[in-house]
């Protein structure tokens, strides 16, 4: 997908990491091409970064499934959900 199609709340795969789009702002430039200024938050790391995209940049949307679950307990094997 193109960077111009990014929306707040989407999850993308950028440079091998998953990022949630926190903010997306279109900044038109008077003397050149417009850019998209975004604020991304890492899904695993929690790190927040600012990144600029050109409107034609290719961005990979993450293919994720979500389910509503209930946390049960944690033991030596890991976390258990129902």
N, C-alpha and C positions, 0 to 999 in steps of 0.2 A: 504494500500500500504506500501511498505518497505521504509525506510529512504534513501536507495540507489537510489530510483527512483525520489527523489525530484529534482526539477529544479528551476532555478531562475524565479521569477514571479508567481509561484504557490501560492495559498492561502490554508492554512491548519488550522485545528481546533486542538489546543493543550491546554489542561487544561481548557477547556471551553471558550477559547477566539480565535478569528480569527487573524491569522498572515500571512503576505506576506513574502515570501522568497526573501530577498534582495541579499544575496550571499550564495553560497554553495561551499564548498571546501573539497576535499577528501584528508585526511592526512594518508598515510600509516605509520604504526609503524614498526620499525625494530624488536621488540621483542614481539609483540602481534598482536591483531587484529587492523585493520584500523578503523578510526573514521571519521565521516563527521562533519565538523565544519560549522555552519550556522549562518547567521545574519538574524534575524526576526524582522519585524516591525508590531506593533499592528495596526489593521485596525481601531478600534474605539479610542484607547488611543494615538496612534502615538509613543508609547514607543518602543525603539530599544533594543533588547537583543541579546546576543550570546548564542547559544545552541549547544551542542554536541549530535550526534546521533550515535549509533552503526548501522552497515549496515543492521542488521536484525530487528531493532526496528520498531514497527508498528506505522504508522503515518496516521491520518485521513485527507483525502483531503476534503476541504469544497465544498459542492454542492451549487453553486451559479449561478444565471442567471444574465446576464448583458444586458442592453438595452441602446441605445443611446437616450438621452432625452434632452429637452431644458428647462432650469429653467424659470418659469414665474414670480412668486411673492411669498411672505410670508405674512400670515395674522394670526389671532388668532387660526385658525384651523390647521395651520402648513405650510409646504412648498408645492408649487404647481408646477408640471412639465407637459410638453406636450410631 
